[in-house]
Amino acid sequence: MGFLLRLVLATALVNLAPAVAQAKNAVASPALQKEFDGFIEKFRAALKADDSAAVAAMTRLPFMNDNAIRDAAQFGAKTFLLAAPI
């Protein structure tokens, strides 16, 4: 697994833990679940392909409320730069 994928998964797990604890009884509607399933399939494919433009397009910006990453160009430069092989 690439560094970027591990970074994104770790970030997601850390940020989702409180939401999961609060939403034990919550169930998404079938339409919402279908929408999410389609999104996550495309998002994972973009990560696997190392397609920074596609990942940025599917990411809510500013990323993680970090004002240093306010647009797709900054997201690609700062986030995907970390995953580039040396």
MIDREN-415924 format. One record per residue: residue in one letter; x, y, z of N, C-alpha, C, O, CB in turn. Coordinates in Angstrom, 1 decimal. Glycine has a CB too. Layout:
tordo->a	n_c1->X	n_c2->Y	n_c3->Z	ca_c1->X	ca_c2->Y	ca_c3->Z	c_c1->X	c_c2->Y	c_c3->Z	o_c1->X	o_c2->Y	o_c3->Z	cb_c1->X	cb_c2->Y	cb_c3->Z
...
//
This chain:
tordo->m	n_c1->0.8	n_c2->-1.2	n_c3->0.0	ca_c1->0.0	ca_c2->0.0	ca_c3->0.0	c_c1->0.9	c_c2->1.2	c_c3->0.0	o_c1->1.9	o_c2->1.3	o_c3->0.7	cb_c1->-1.0	cb_c2->0.0	cb_c3->1.2
tordo->g	n_c1->0.5	n_c2->2.2	n_c3->-0.8	ca_c1->1.3	ca_c2->3.4	ca_c3->-0.9	c_c1->1.2	c_c2->4.3	c_c3->0.3	o_c1->0.3	o_c2->4.2	o_c3->1.1	cb_c1->0.9	cb_c2->4.2	cb_c3->-2.1
tordo->f	n_c1->2.2	n_c2->5.1	n_c3->0.5	ca_c1->2.2	ca_c2->6.0	ca_c3->1.6	c_c1->1.0	c_c2->6.9	c_c3->1.7	o_c1->0.4	o_c2->7.1	o_c3->2.7	cb_c1->3.5	cb_c2->6.9	cb_c3->1.6
tordo->l	n_c1->0.6	n_c2->7.4	n_c3->0.5	ca_c1->-0.6	ca_c2->8.3	ca_c3->0.5	c_c1->-1.8	c_c2->7.6	c_c3->0.9	o_c1->-2.6	o_c2->8.1	o_c3->1.7	cb_c1->-0.8	cb_c2->8.9	cb_c3->-0.9
tordo->l	n_c1->-2.0	n_c2->6.4	n_c3->0.5	ca_c1->-3.2	ca_c2->5.6	ca_c3->0.8	c_c1->-3.2	c_c2->5.4	c_c3->2.3	o_c1->-4.2	o_c2->5.5	o_c3->3.0	cb_c1->-3.3	cb_c2->4.3	cb_c3->0.1
tordo->r	n_c1->-2.0	n_c2->5.0	n_c3->2.9	ca_c1->-1.9	ca_c2->4.8	ca_c3->4.3	c_c1->-2.2	c_c2->6.1	c_c3->5.1	o_c1->-2.9	o_c2->6.1	o_c3->6.1	cb_c1->-0.6	cb_c2->4.3	cb_c3->4.7
tordo->l	n_c1->-1.7	n_c2->7.2	n_c3->4.6	ca_c1->-2.0	ca_c2->8.5	ca_c3->5.2	c_c1->-3.5	c_c2->8.9	c_c3->5.2	o_c1->-4.0	o_c2->9.3	o_c3->6.2	cb_c1->-1.2	cb_c2->9.6	cb_c3->4.5
tordo->v	n_c1->-4.1	n_c2->8.7	n_c3->4.1	ca_c1->-5.5	ca_c2->9.0	ca_c3->4.0	c_c1->-6.3	c_c2->8.1	c_c3->4.9	o_c1->-7.3	o_c2->8.6	o_c3->5.6	cb_c1->-6.0	cb_c2->8.9	cb_c3->2.5
tordo->l	n_c1->-6.0	n_c2->6.8	n_c3->4.9	ca_c1->-6.8	ca_c2->5.9	ca_c3->5.7	c_c1->-6.6	c_c2->6.2	c_c3->7.2	o_c1->-7.5	o_c2->6.2	o_c3->8.0	cb_c1->-6.3	cb_c2->4.4	cb_c3->5.4
tordo->a	n_c1->-5.4	n_c2->6.5	n_c3->7.6	ca_c1->-5.1	ca_c2->6.8	ca_c3->9.0	c_c1->-5.9	c_c2->8.1	c_c3->9.4	o_c1->-6.5	o_c2->8.1	o_c3->10.5	cb_c1->-3.6	cb_c2->7.0	cb_c3->9.3
tordo->t	n_c1->-5.8	n_c2->9.1	n_c3->8.6	ca_c1->-6.6	ca_c2->10.3	ca_c3->8.8	c_c1->-8.1	c_c2->10.1	c_c3->8.9	o_c1->-8.7	o_c2->10.6	o_c3->9.8	cb_c1->-6.3	cb_c2->11.4	cb_c3->7.7
tordo->a	n_c1->-8.6	n_c2->9.3	n_c3->8.0	ca_c1->-10.0	ca_c2->9.0	ca_c3->8.1	c_c1->-10.4	c_c2->8.2	c_c3->9.3	o_c1->-11.4	o_c2->8.5	o_c3->10.0	cb_c1->-10.4	cb_c2->8.1	cb_c3->6.8
tordo->l	n_c1->-9.6	n_c2->7.3	n_c3->9.7	ca_c1->-9.9	ca_c2->6.5	ca_c3->11.0	c_c1->-9.9	c_c2->7.4	c_c3->12.2	o_c1->-10.8	o_c2->7.3	o_c3->13.0	cb_c1->-8.9	cb_c2->5.4	cb_c3->11.1
tordo->v	n_c1->-8.9	n_c2->8.3	n_c3->12.3	ca_c1->-8.8	ca_c2->9.2	ca_c3->13.4	c_c1->-10.0	c_c2->10.1	c_c3->13.5	o_c1->-10.5	o_c2->10.4	o_c3->14.6	cb_c1->-7.5	cb_c2->10.0	cb_c3->13.4
tordo->n	n_c1->-10.4	n_c2->10.6	n_c3->12.3	ca_c1->-11.5	ca_c2->11.6	ca_c3->12.3	c_c1->-12.9	c_c2->10.9	c_c3->12.4	o_c1->-13.8	o_c2->11.6	o_c3->12.8	cb_c1->-11.4	cb_c2->12.4	cb_c3->11.1
tordo->l	n_c1->-13.0	n_c2->9.7	n_c3->12.0	ca_c1->-14.3	ca_c2->9.0	ca_c3->12.0	c_c1->-14.6	c_c2->8.3	c_c3->13.4	o_c1->-15.7	o_c2->8.0	o_c3->13.6	cb_c1->-14.3	cb_c2->8.0	cb_c3->10.9
tordo->a	n_c1->-13.6	n_c2->8.1	n_c3->14.2	ca_c1->-13.8	ca_c2->7.4	ca_c3->15.4	c_c1->-14.9	c_c2->8.0	c_c3->16.3	o_c1->-15.8	o_c2->7.3	o_c3->16.7	cb_c1->-12.5	cb_c2->7.3	cb_c3->16.2
tordo->p	n_c1->-14.9	n_c2->9.3	n_c3->16.5	ca_c1->-15.9	ca_c2->9.9	ca_c3->17.3	c_c1->-17.3	c_c2->9.9	c_c3->16.7	o_c1->-18.3	o_c2->9.7	o_c3->17.3	cb_c1->-15.6	cb_c2->11.4	cb_c3->17.6
tordo->a	n_c1->-17.3	n_c2->10.0	n_c3->15.4	ca_c1->-18.6	ca_c2->9.9	ca_c3->14.6	c_c1->-19.2	c_c2->8.5	c_c3->14.7	o_c1->-20.4	o_c2->8.4	o_c3->14.9	cb_c1->-18.4	cb_c2->10.3	cb_c3->13.2
tordo->v	n_c1->-18.4	n_c2->7.5	n_c3->14.7	ca_c1->-18.8	ca_c2->6.1	ca_c3->14.8	c_c1->-19.4	c_c2->5.9	c_c3->16.1	o_c1->-20.4	o_c2->5.2	o_c3->16.3	cb_c1->-17.7	cb_c2->5.1	cb_c3->14.4
tordo->a	n_c1->-18.7	n_c2->6.4	n_c3->17.2	ca_c1->-19.2	ca_c2->6.2	ca_c3->18.5	c_c1->-20.6	c_c2->6.8	c_c3->18.7	o_c1->-21.4	o_c2->6.3	o_c3->19.5	cb_c1->-18.2	cb_c2->6.8	cb_c3->19.5
tordo->q	n_c1->-20.8	n_c2->7.9	n_c3->18.1	ca_c1->-22.1	ca_c2->8.6	ca_c3->18.2	c_c1->-23.2	c_c2->8.0	c_c3->17.4	o_c1->-24.4	o_c2->8.2	o_c3->17.7	cb_c1->-22.0	cb_c2->10.1	cb_c3->17.9
tordo->a	n_c1->-22.8	n_c2->7.4	n_c3->16.3	ca_c1->-23.8	ca_c2->7.0	ca_c3->15.3	c_c1->-24.1	c_c2->5.5	c_c3->15.3	o_c1->-24.3	o_c2->4.9	o_c3->14.3	cb_c1->-23.4	cb_c2->7.4	cb_c3->13.9
tordo->k	n_c1->-24.0	n_c2->4.8	n_c3->16.4	ca_c1->-24.2	ca_c2->3.4	ca_c3->16.5	c_c1->-25.6	c_c2->3.0	c_c3->16.0	o_c1->-25.7	o_c2->1.9	o_c3->15.4	cb_c1->-24.0	cb_c2->2.9	cb_c3->17.9
tordo->n	n_c1->-26.6	n_c2->3.8	n_c3->16.3	ca_c1->-27.9	ca_c2->3.4	ca_c3->15.9	c_c1->-28.3	c_c2->4.1	c_c3->14.6	o_c1->-29.4	o_c2->3.8	o_c3->14.0	cb_c1->-28.9	cb_c2->3.8	cb_c3->17.0
tordo->a	n_c1->-27.5	n_c2->4.9	n_c3->14.0	ca_c1->-27.9	ca_c2->5.6	ca_c3->12.8	c_c1->-27.7	c_c2->4.6	c_c3->11.6	o_c1->-26.7	o_c2->3.9	o_c3->11.5	cb_c1->-27.0	cb_c2->6.8	cb_c3->12.6
tordo->v	n_c1->-28.6	n_c2->4.7	n_c3->10.7	ca_c1->-28.6	ca_c2->3.9	ca_c3->9.5	c_c1->-28.9	c_c2->4.8	c_c3->8.3	o_c1->-29.9	o_c2->5.6	o_c3->8.3	cb_c1->-29.6	cb_c2->2.7	cb_c3->9.5
tordo->a	n_c1->-28.0	n_c2->4.7	n_c3->7.3	ca_c1->-28.2	ca_c2->5.5	ca_c3->6.1	c_c1->-29.3	c_c2->5.0	c_c3->5.3	o_c1->-29.6	o_c2->3.8	o_c3->5.2	cb_c1->-26.9	cb_c2->5.6	cb_c3->5.3
tordo->s	n_c1->-30.0	n_c2->5.9	n_c3->4.6	ca_c1->-31.1	ca_c2->5.4	ca_c3->3.7	c_c1->-30.4	c_c2->4.7	c_c3->2.5	o_c1->-29.2	o_c2->4.9	o_c3->2.2	cb_c1->-31.9	cb_c2->6.6	cb_c3->3.1
tordo->p	n_c1->-31.1	n_c2->3.8	n_c3->1.9	ca_c1->-30.6	ca_c2->3.0	ca_c3->0.7	c_c1->-30.0	c_c2->4.0	c_c3->-0.4	o_c1->-29.0	o_c2->3.7	o_c3->-1.0	cb_c1->-31.6	cb_c2->2.1	cb_c3->0.1
tordo->a	n_c1->-30.7	n_c2->5.1	n_c3->-0.6	ca_c1->-30.2	ca_c2->6.0	ca_c3->-1.6	c_c1->-28.9	c_c2->6.7	c_c3->-1.2	o_c1->-28.0	o_c2->6.8	o_c3->-2.0	cb_c1->-31.3	cb_c2->7.1	cb_c3->-1.9
tordo->l	n_c1->-28.8	n_c2->7.1	n_c3->0.0	ca_c1->-27.6	ca_c2->7.7	ca_c3->0.5	c_c1->-26.4	c_c2->6.7	c_c3->0.5	o_c1->-25.3	o_c2->7.0	o_c3->0.2	cb_c1->-27.8	cb_c2->8.2	cb_c3->1.9
tordo->q	n_c1->-26.7	n_c2->5.4	n_c3->0.9	ca_c1->-25.7	ca_c2->4.4	ca_c3->0.9	c_c1->-25.2	c_c2->4.1	c_c3->-0.5	o_c1->-24.0	o_c2->3.9	o_c3->-0.7	cb_c1->-26.2	cb_c2->3.1	cb_c3->1.5
tordo->k	n_c1->-26.1	n_c2->4.1	n_c3->-1.4	ca_c1->-25.7	ca_c2->3.9	ca_c3->-2.9	c_c1->-24.8	c_c2->5.0	c_c3->-3.3	o_c1->-23.9	o_c2->4.8	o_c3->-4.0	cb_c1->-27.0	cb_c2->3.8	cb_c3->-3.7
tordo->e	n_c1->-25.2	n_c2->6.3	n_c3->-3.0	ca_c1->-24.4	ca_c2->7.4	ca_c3->-3.4	c_c1->-23.0	c_c2->7.3	c_c3->-2.8	o_c1->-22.0	o_c2->7.5	o_c3->-3.5	cb_c1->-25.1	cb_c2->8.7	cb_c3->-2.9
tordo->f	n_c1->-22.9	n_c2->7.0	n_c3->-1.5	ca_c1->-21.6	ca_c2->6.8	ca_c3->-0.8	c_c1->-20.8	c_c2->5.7	c_c3->-1.5	o_c1->-19.6	o_c2->5.9	o_c3->-1.7	cb_c1->-21.8	cb_c2->6.6	cb_c3->0.7
tordo->d	n_c1->-21.4	n_c2->4.6	n_c3->-1.7	ca_c1->-20.7	ca_c2->3.4	ca_c3->-2.3	c_c1->-20.1	c_c2->3.8	c_c3->-3.7	o_c1->-18.9	o_c2->3.5	o_c3->-4.0	cb_c1->-21.6	cb_c2->2.2	cb_c3->-2.5
tordo->g	n_c1->-20.8	n_c2->4.6	n_c3->-4.5	ca_c1->-20.3	ca_c2->5.1	ca_c3->-5.7	c_c1->-19.1	c_c2->6.0	c_c3->-5.5	o_c1->-18.1	o_c2->6.0	o_c3->-6.2	cb_c1->-21.4	cb_c2->5.7	cb_c3->-6.6
tordo->f	n_c1->-19.3	n_c2->6.9	n_c3->-4.6	ca_c1->-18.2	ca_c2->7.9	ca_c3->-4.3	c_c1->-16.9	c_c2->7.2	c_c3->-3.8	o_c1->-15.9	o_c2->7.5	o_c3->-4.3	cb_c1->-18.7	cb_c2->8.9	cb_c3->-3.2
tordo->i	n_c1->-17.1	n_c2->6.3	n_c3->-2.8	ca_c1->-15.9	ca_c2->5.7	ca_c3->-2.3	c_c1->-15.2	c_c2->4.8	c_c3->-3.3	o_c1->-14.0	o_c2->4.7	o_c3->-3.2	cb_c1->-16.3	cb_c2->4.9	cb_c3->-1.0
tordo->e	n_c1->-15.9	n_c2->4.2	n_c3->-4.2	ca_c1->-15.3	ca_c2->3.4	ca_c3->-5.2	c_c1->-14.4	c_c2->4.3	c_c3->-6.1	o_c1->-13.3	o_c2->3.9	o_c3->-6.5	cb_c1->-16.4	cb_c2->2.7	cb_c3->-6.1
tordo->k	n_c1->-15.0	n_c2->5.4	n_c3->-6.5	ca_c1->-14.2	ca_c2->6.3	ca_c3->-7.4	c_c1->-13.0	c_c2->6.9	c_c3->-6.6	o_c1->-11.9	o_c2->7.1	o_c3->-7.2	cb_c1->-15.1	cb_c2->7.5	cb_c3->-7.9
tordo->f	n_c1->-13.2	n_c2->7.3	n_c3->-5.3	ca_c1->-12.2	ca_c2->7.8	ca_c3->-4.5	c_c1->-11.0	c_c2->6.9	c_c3->-4.4	o_c1->-9.8	o_c2->7.2	o_c3->-4.5	cb_c1->-12.7	cb_c2->8.3	cb_c3->-3.1
tordo->r	n_c1->-11.3	n_c2->5.6	n_c3->-4.0	ca_c1->-10.3	ca_c2->4.6	ca_c3->-3.9	c_c1->-9.5	c_c2->4.3	c_c3->-5.2	o_c1->-8.3	o_c2->4.1	o_c3->-5.2	cb_c1->-10.9	cb_c2->3.3	cb_c3->-3.4
tordo->a	n_c1->-10.3	n_c2->4.3	n_c3->-6.3	ca_c1->-9.6	ca_c2->4.2	ca_c3->-7.6	c_c1->-8.7	c_c2->5.3	c_c3->-7.9	o_c1->-7.6	o_c2->5.1	o_c3->-8.4	cb_c1->-10.7	cb_c2->4.0	cb_c3->-8.7
tordo->a	n_c1->-9.1	n_c2->6.5	n_c3->-7.6	ca_c1->-8.2	ca_c2->7.7	ca_c3->-7.8	c_c1->-6.9	c_c2->7.6	c_c3->-6.9	o_c1->-5.8	o_c2->7.9	o_c3->-7.4	cb_c1->-8.9	cb_c2->9.0	cb_c3->-7.5
tordo->l	n_c1->-7.1	n_c2->7.1	n_c3->-5.7	ca_c1->-5.9	ca_c2->7.0	ca_c3->-4.8	c_c1->-5.0	c_c2->5.9	c_c3->-5.3	o_c1->-3.8	o_c2->6.1	o_c3->-5.4	cb_c1->-6.4	cb_c2->6.6	cb_c3->-3.4
tordo->k	n_c1->-5.6	n_c2->4.8	n_c3->-5.7	ca_c1->-4.8	ca_c2->3.7	ca_c3->-6.3	c_c1->-4.0	c_c2->4.1	c_c3->-7.5	o_c1->-2.9	o_c2->3.7	o_c3->-7.7	cb_c1->-5.7	cb_c2->2.5	cb_c3->-6.6
tordo->a	n_c1->-4.6	n_c2->4.9	n_c3->-8.3	ca_c1->-4.0	ca_c2->5.4	ca_c3->-9.6	c_c1->-3.1	c_c2->6.6	c_c3->-9.3	o_c1->-2.4	o_c2->7.0	o_c3->-10.2	cb_c1->-5.1	cb_c2->5.8	cb_c3->-10.6
tordo->d	n_c1->-3.0	n_c2->7.0	n_c3->-8.1	ca_c1->-2.2	ca_c2->8.2	ca_c3->-7.7	c_c1->-2.6	c_c2->9.4	c_c3->-8.5	o_c1->-1.7	o_c2->10.2	o_c3->-9.0	cb_c1->-0.7	cb_c2->7.9	cb_c3->-7.9
tordo->d	n_c1->-3.9	n_c2->9.6	n_c3->-8.7	ca_c1->-4.4	ca_c2->10.7	ca_c3->-9.5	c_c1->-4.8	c_c2->11.9	c_c3->-8.6	o_c1->-5.9	o_c2->12.0	o_c3->-8.1	cb_c1->-5.7	cb_c2->10.2	cb_c3->-10.3
tordo->s	n_c1->-3.8	n_c2->12.7	n_c3->-8.4	ca_c1->-4.0	ca_c2->13.9	ca_c3->-7.5	c_c1->-5.1	c_c2->14.8	c_c3->-7.9	o_c1->-5.8	o_c2->15.3	o_c3->-7.0	cb_c1->-2.7	cb_c2->14.6	cb_c3->-7.4
tordo->a	n_c1->-5.3	n_c2->15.0	n_c3->-9.2	ca_c1->-6.4	ca_c2->15.9	ca_c3->-9.6	c_c1->-7.7	c_c2->15.3	c_c3->-9.3	o_c1->-8.6	o_c2->16.1	o_c3->-8.8	cb_c1->-6.3	cb_c2->16.1	cb_c3->-11.2
tordo->a	n_c1->-7.9	n_c2->14.0	n_c3->-9.5	ca_c1->-9.2	ca_c2->13.4	ca_c3->-9.2	c_c1->-9.5	c_c2->13.4	c_c3->-7.7	o_c1->-10.6	o_c2->13.7	o_c3->-7.2	cb_c1->-9.3	cb_c2->12.0	cb_c3->-9.7
tordo->v	n_c1->-8.4	n_c2->13.1	n_c3->-6.9	ca_c1->-8.6	ca_c2->13.1	ca_c3->-5.4	c_c1->-8.9	c_c2->14.5	c_c3->-4.9	o_c1->-9.8	o_c2->14.7	o_c3->-4.1	cb_c1->-7.3	cb_c2->12.6	cb_c3->-4.7
tordo->a	n_c1->-8.2	n_c2->15.5	n_c3->-5.4	ca_c1->-8.5	ca_c2->16.9	ca_c3->-5.0	c_c1->-9.9	c_c2->17.3	c_c3->-5.4	o_c1->-10.6	o_c2->18.0	o_c3->-4.7	cb_c1->-7.5	cb_c2->17.8	cb_c3->-5.7
tordo->a	n_c1->-10.4	n_c2->16.8	n_c3->-6.6	ca_c1->-11.7	ca_c2->17.2	ca_c3->-7.0	c_c1->-12.8	c_c2->16.6	c_c3->-6.1	o_c1->-13.9	o_c2->17.1	o_c3->-6.0	cb_c1->-12.0	cb_c2->16.7	cb_c3->-8.4
tordo->m	n_c1->-12.5	n_c2->15.5	n_c3->-5.5	ca_c1->-13.4	ca_c2->14.8	ca_c3->-4.6	c_c1->-13.2	c_c2->15.2	c_c3->-3.1	o_c1->-13.9	o_c2->14.6	o_c3->-2.2	cb_c1->-13.4	cb_c2->13.3	cb_c3->-4.8
tordo->t	n_c1->-12.3	n_c2->16.1	n_c3->-2.8	ca_c1->-12.0	ca_c2->16.4	ca_c3->-1.4	c_c1->-12.6	c_c2->17.8	c_c3->-1.1	o_c1->-12.4	o_c2->18.7	o_c3->-1.9	cb_c1->-10.5	cb_c2->16.4	cb_c3->-1.2
tordo->r	n_c1->-13.2	n_c2->17.9	n_c3->0.1	ca_c1->-13.7	ca_c2->19.1	ca_c3->0.5	c_c1->-12.6	c_c2->20.0	c_c3->1.0	o_c1->-11.8	o_c2->19.6	o_c3->1.8	cb_c1->-14.8	cb_c2->19.0	cb_c3->1.7
tordo->l	n_c1->-12.5	n_c2->21.2	n_c3->0.4	ca_c1->-11.4	ca_c2->22.1	ca_c3->0.7	c_c1->-12.0	c_c2->23.3	c_c3->1.4	o_c1->-13.1	o_c2->23.7	o_c3->1.1	cb_c1->-10.6	cb_c2->22.5	cb_c3->-0.6
tordo->p	n_c1->-11.3	n_c2->23.9	n_c3->2.4	ca_c1->-9.9	ca_c2->23.6	ca_c3->2.8	c_c1->-9.8	c_c2->22.3	c_c3->3.5	o_c1->-10.6	o_c2->22.0	o_c3->4.3	cb_c1->-9.3	cb_c2->24.7	cb_c3->3.7
tordo->f	n_c1->-8.8	n_c2->21.5	n_c3->3.1	ca_c1->-8.6	ca_c2->20.2	ca_c3->3.6	c_c1->-8.3	c_c2->20.2	c_c3->5.1	o_c1->-7.4	o_c2->20.9	o_c3->5.5	cb_c1->-7.5	cb_c2->19.5	cb_c3->2.8
tordo->m	n_c1->-9.1	n_c2->19.4	n_c3->5.9	ca_c1->-8.9	ca_c2->19.3	ca_c3->7.3	c_c1->-8.9	c_c2->20.7	c_c3->8.0	o_c1->-8.2	o_c2->20.9	o_c3->9.0	cb_c1->-7.6	cb_c2->18.5	cb_c3->7.6
tordo->n	n_c1->-9.6	n_c2->21.6	n_c3->7.4	ca_c1->-9.7	ca_c2->23.0	ca_c3->7.9	c_c1->-8.3	c_c2->23.7	c_c3->8.0	o_c1->-8.1	o_c2->24.6	o_c3->8.8	cb_c1->-10.3	cb_c2->23.0	cb_c3->9.3
tordo->d	n_c1->-7.4	n_c2->23.2	n_c3->7.1	ca_c1->-6.0	ca_c2->23.8	ca_c3->7.1	c_c1->-6.0	c_c2->24.9	c_c3->6.0	o_c1->-6.1	o_c2->24.6	o_c3->4.8	cb_c1->-5.0	cb_c2->22.6	cb_c3->6.8
tordo->n	n_c1->-5.9	n_c2->26.1	n_c3->6.4	ca_c1->-5.9	ca_c2->27.2	ca_c3->5.5	c_c1->-4.7	c_c2->27.2	c_c3->4.5	o_c1->-4.7	o_c2->27.9	o_c3->3.5	cb_c1->-5.9	cb_c2->28.5	cb_c3->6.2
tordo->a	n_c1->-3.7	n_c2->26.4	n_c3->4.8	ca_c1->-2.6	ca_c2->26.3	ca_c3->3.9	c_c1->-2.9	c_c2->25.4	c_c3->2.7	o_c1->-2.2	o_c2->25.3	o_c3->1.7	cb_c1->-1.3	cb_c2->25.7	cb_c3->4.6
tordo->i	n_c1->-4.0	n_c2->24.7	n_c3->2.8	ca_c1->-4.5	ca_c2->23.8	ca_c3->1.7	c_c1->-5.9	c_c2->24.2	c_c3->1.4	o_c1->-6.9	o_c2->23.6	o_c3->1.7	cb_c1->-4.4	cb_c2->22.3	cb_c3->2.1
tordo->r	n_c1->-6.0	n_c2->25.4	n_c3->0.6	ca_c1->-7.3	ca_c2->26.0	ca_c3->0.4	c_c1->-7.9	c_c2->25.6	c_c3->-1.0	o_c1->-9.1	o_c2->25.8	o_c3->-1.2	cb_c1->-7.2	cb_c2->27.4	cb_c3->0.5
tordo->d	n_c1->-7.0	n_c2->25.1	n_c3->-1.9	ca_c1->-7.5	ca_c2->24.8	ca_c3->-3.3	c_c1->-6.9	c_c2->23.6	c_c3->-3.8	o_c1->-6.0	o_c2->23.0	o_c3->-3.2	cb_c1->-7.3	cb_c2->26.0	cb_c3->-4.2
tordo->a	n_c1->-7.3	n_c2->23.1	n_c3->-5.0	ca_c1->-6.8	ca_c2->21.9	ca_c3->-5.5	c_c1->-5.3	c_c2->21.9	c_c3->-5.8	o_c1->-4.6	o_c2->20.9	o_c3->-5.6	cb_c1->-7.6	cb_c2->21.5	cb_c3->-6.8
tordo->a	n_c1->-4.8	n_c2->23.0	n_c3->-6.2	ca_c1->-3.4	ca_c2->23.1	ca_c3->-6.5	c_c1->-2.5	c_c2->22.9	c_c3->-5.2	o_c1->-1.5	o_c2->22.2	o_c3->-5.2	cb_c1->-3.0	cb_c2->24.4	cb_c3->-7.2
tordo->q	n_c1->-3.0	n_c2->23.6	n_c3->-4.2	ca_c1->-2.3	ca_c2->23.5	ca_c3->-2.9	c_c1->-2.4	c_c2->22.0	c_c3->-2.3	o_c1->-1.5	o_c2->21.5	o_c3->-1.8	cb_c1->-2.8	cb_c2->24.5	cb_c3->-1.9
tordo->f	n_c1->-3.6	n_c2->21.5	n_c3->-2.5	ca_c1->-3.8	ca_c2->20.1	ca_c3->-2.0	c_c1->-2.9	c_c2->19.1	c_c3->-2.7	o_c1->-2.2	o_c2->18.3	o_c3->-2.1	cb_c1->-5.3	cb_c2->19.7	cb_c3->-2.2
tordo->g	n_c1->-2.8	n_c2->19.2	n_c3->-4.1	ca_c1->-2.0	ca_c2->18.4	ca_c3->-4.8	c_c1->-0.5	c_c2->18.6	c_c3->-4.5	o_c1->0.3	o_c2->17.6	o_c3->-4.4	cb_c1->-2.2	cb_c2->18.6	cb_c3->-6.3
tordo->a	n_c1->-0.1	n_c2->19.8	n_c3->-4.4	ca_c1->1.3	ca_c2->20.1	ca_c3->-4.1	c_c1->1.7	c_c2->19.6	c_c3->-2.7	o_c1->2.8	o_c2->19.1	o_c3->-2.5	cb_c1->1.6	cb_c2->21.6	cb_c3->-4.2
tordo->k	n_c1->0.9	n_c2->19.9	n_c3->-1.7	ca_c1->1.3	ca_c2->19.5	ca_c3->-0.3	c_c1->1.0	c_c2->18.1	c_c3->0.1	o_c1->1.8	o_c2->17.5	o_c3->0.8	cb_c1->0.6	cb_c2->20.5	cb_c3->0.6
tordo->t	n_c1->-0.1	n_c2->17.6	n_c3->-0.4	ca_c1->-0.5	ca_c2->16.2	ca_c3->0.1	c_c1->0.2	c_c2->15.2	c_c3->-0.8	o_c1->0.7	o_c2->14.2	o_c3->-0.2	cb_c1->-2.0	cb_c2->16.1	cb_c3->0.0
tordo->f	n_c1->0.1	n_c2->15.3	n_c3->-2.1	ca_c1->0.7	ca_c2->14.3	ca_c3->-2.9	c_c1->2.2	c_c2->14.4	c_c3->-3.0	o_c1->2.9	o_c2->13.4	o_c3->-3.4	cb_c1->0.2	cb_c2->14.4	cb_c3->-4.3
tordo->l	n_c1->2.8	n_c2->15.6	n_c3->-2.7	ca_c1->4.2	ca_c2->15.7	ca_c3->-2.6	c_c1->4.8	c_c2->14.8	c_c3->-1.6	o_c1->5.9	o_c2->14.3	o_c3->-1.7	cb_c1->4.6	cb_c2->17.2	cb_c3->-2.3
tordo->l	n_c1->4.1	n_c2->14.6	n_c3->-0.5	ca_c1->4.5	ca_c2->13.7	ca_c3->0.6	c_c1->4.6	c_c2->12.3	c_c3->0.2	o_c1->5.4	o_c2->11.5	o_c3->0.7	cb_c1->3.6	cb_c2->13.8	cb_c3->1.8
tordo->a	n_c1->3.8	n_c2->11.9	n_c3->-0.8	ca_c1->3.7	ca_c2->10.5	ca_c3->-1.2	c_c1->4.7	c_c2->10.2	c_c3->-2.4	o_c1->4.9	o_c2->9.1	o_c3->-2.8	cb_c1->2.3	cb_c2->10.2	cb_c3->-1.6
tordo->a	n_c1->5.3	n_c2->11.2	n_c3->-2.9	ca_c1->6.2	ca_c2->11.0	ca_c3->-4.1	c_c1->7.4	c_c2->10.3	c_c3->-3.7	o_c1->8.0	o_c2->10.5	o_c3->-2.6	cb_c1->6.6	cb_c2->12.4	cb_c3->-4.7
tordo->p	n_c1->7.9	n_c2->9.3	n_c3->-4.5	ca_c1->9.1	ca_c2->8.6	ca_c3->-4.2	c_c1->10.3	c_c2->9.5	c_c3->-4.2	o_c1->10.4	o_c2->10.4	o_c3->-5.0	cb_c1->9.3	cb_c2->7.4	cb_c3->-5.1
tordo->i	n_c1->11.3	n_c2->9.2	n_c3->-3.4	ca_c1->12.5	ca_c2->10.0	ca_c3->-3.3	c_c1->13.6	c_c2->9.4	c_c3->-4.2	o_c1->14.7	o_c2->9.9	o_c3->-4.2	cb_c1->12.9	cb_c2->10.2	cb_c3->-1.9
//
